[in-house]
Amino acid sequence: MAKEKGLISPNDFAQLQKYMEYSTKKVSDVLKLFEDGKMAKYLQGDAIGYEGFQEFLKIYLELDKVPSHLSQALFQSFQSGHYLKETVTTDVVCLSDVSCYFSLLEGGQPEDKLEFTFKLYDTDRNGILDSSEVERLILQMMRMAEYLDWDVSELRPILQEMMKEIDYDGSGSVSLAEWVRAGSTTVPLLVLLGMEMTLKDNGQHMWRPKRFPRPVYCNVCESSIGLGKQGLSCNLCKYTVHDQCAMKALPCEVSTYAKSRKDIGVQSHVWVRGGCESGRCDRCQKKIRNFHSLTGLHCVWCHLEIHDDCLKALGHECDCGLLRDHILPPSSIYPSVLASGYDRKNSRISQKTMDDLSLSTSDALRIDPVSNTHPLLVFVNPKSGGKQGERVLWKFQYILNPRQVFNLLKDGPEVGLRFFKDVPDSRILVCGGDGTVGWILETIDKANLPVVPPVAVLPLGTGNDLARCLRWGGGYEGQNLGKILKDLEMSKVVYMDRWSVEVIPQQTEEESDPVPFHIINNYFSIGVDASIAHRFHLMREKYPEKFNSRMKNKLWYFEFATSESIFSTCKKLEESLTVEICGKPLDLSNLSLEGIAVLNIPSMHGGSNLWGDTRKPHGDSYGINQALGATAKVITDPDILKTCVPDLSDKRLEVVGLEGAIEMGQIYTKLKSAGHRLAKCSEITFHTTKTLPMQIDGEPWIQTPCTIKITHKNQMPMLMGPPPRSTNFFGFLG
């Protein structure tokens, strides 16, 4: 992208999004400082200069210093030339432009954003948007289109025409009522203002911008969108249009629930023209030629693709295809009032009633799944894994019922868990990193579900230690989600131990950082490993663009380990703490340690196994673990520890000693196999006498002298992926 006035580069934009991901501030927090706080001195009417803009970024992004190239590029991108007062110098930007833009990137309800946007651009506060204010809005949408990588060569006249249509009464200006009304009826408006489309189930499409790598034809005008060109595609039905054709689109054919009694129990095909990506008819196996026109049909539930002429050979009933085990078809979801026998002359519910009911789907809708299926509840963290999280959300909204898929940033997990509370044989898929998985497991704990569904993980992000141990891989990289769901069908349930952590600080003048978690799913550590993780964490928050790949992360970790070895901040750790396992002191006198790790799973920091591999004895695969049984709560004998195999279901923890930072770095970079095995136990207590770095599941903090008690909390059913397929040429013989 050219470095022109009003634009920032894709790299700058990606860096900005990374900073926002780690910041906890909201635009509204910063605006209060401009209204009546320390930032008021930077205001020049409705504008701020470069110094004020830098302060805005520092507070909003929670950075000590914003890279100059980024702040300059952003500042220039907001210099539109529109100001309230002619006396203000041109070396300023409009604060409302800046705050509006960042608020749009934050997320939130479209109705709130529409009203917020209107007030920001109604600069004279007269309750209407006049022509100059509308022009500034168009400029904002042009910027957003650039960031979304749209083809904007012909976009301005389209936007101008769109804004004219919003002026419903033809007064030449736009009122707040017209603006909010337009938000629900003018398709590109929400998309170009960076707002997420919401599921209303009233015929509205859920549009997203999409660039097409192959020839695609518009469902409205049936002309080519153009190879590599930008259009809009509906997440629900794959109805595809030019930007300018969106307002003429037919209603979305997808209904996510049965609106009348006759639709309950039997699912019909829902055919949409086009969208035949395979290029071959599933009925006659001949090619579907789509080089010169919009041809073929696809069913949005079973995903069959057929010729128009083959339609009459198929029945009306849809079995939801290859992924039927996971799908809740609309025929399985229906309003509770239809099941209650409530007497109505017409069994069809009014759309207004359902719009009201949809605000609380767990109470308004009843679920009666197809027999012998395992409906899947999907939670997606769109911020995990860069843009992968958002793409995964879109894909699942199409291949499953959208009511099965929940955006964690928008809804949180509680709504989905309530909705699925009484669904038999259901499963949960968490799409995110280890932190997201921990959030879901903790919410399940608090939900008091009658039956806890087993949980699988689609790993997004860079660590994903739990996903690795459960055989779901180290990170999703765009693989076919249908194949992943078929693997999920072959998964087995395992019960993962979870551990409570109680931190009891001693009375000191020093203050500790907040303890990040009170439950261990993966691991806990004190000393050198936590110190390296703490430095890693602080640097990643400050410079997220330097930590955008697994290889970079490993190199940074090794660098921190090297510098930690020079300073040895945790040297002779055994002199600063005592360890009790099941009430008995652990002898550390003959060791020189800089760290101790307590493991629930055999993976840390993206695949490092501190316990190390164990050659399993012949015969019984569990070896000594099985022979000792549950009665052996404590194992400290070095010879026995050599044969112990980690097991996330054995209600015991593995305790490992770390001799130094270099050793930790070598383990992390696979130059050394493991640390020093100290014990297996079912309960552990630490007493520390000085301030030390600690971490739980990858979240580090600095802790003053304290007592830490780790005890077994419960077990959570998890889904273990199928064993990896043999790579041996003769593997098919096995």
Order of alpha helices (4+ residues) and beta strands (2+ residues): alpha-alpha-beta-beta-alpha-alpha-beta-alpha-alpha-beta-alpha-alpha-beta-alpha-alpha-beta-beta-beta-beta-beta-beta-beta-alpha-alpha-alpha-beta-beta-alpha-beta-alpha-beta-alpha-beta-alpha-alpha-beta-beta-beta-alpha-alpha-beta-beta-beta-alpha-beta-alpha-beta-alpha-beta-beta-beta-beta-beta
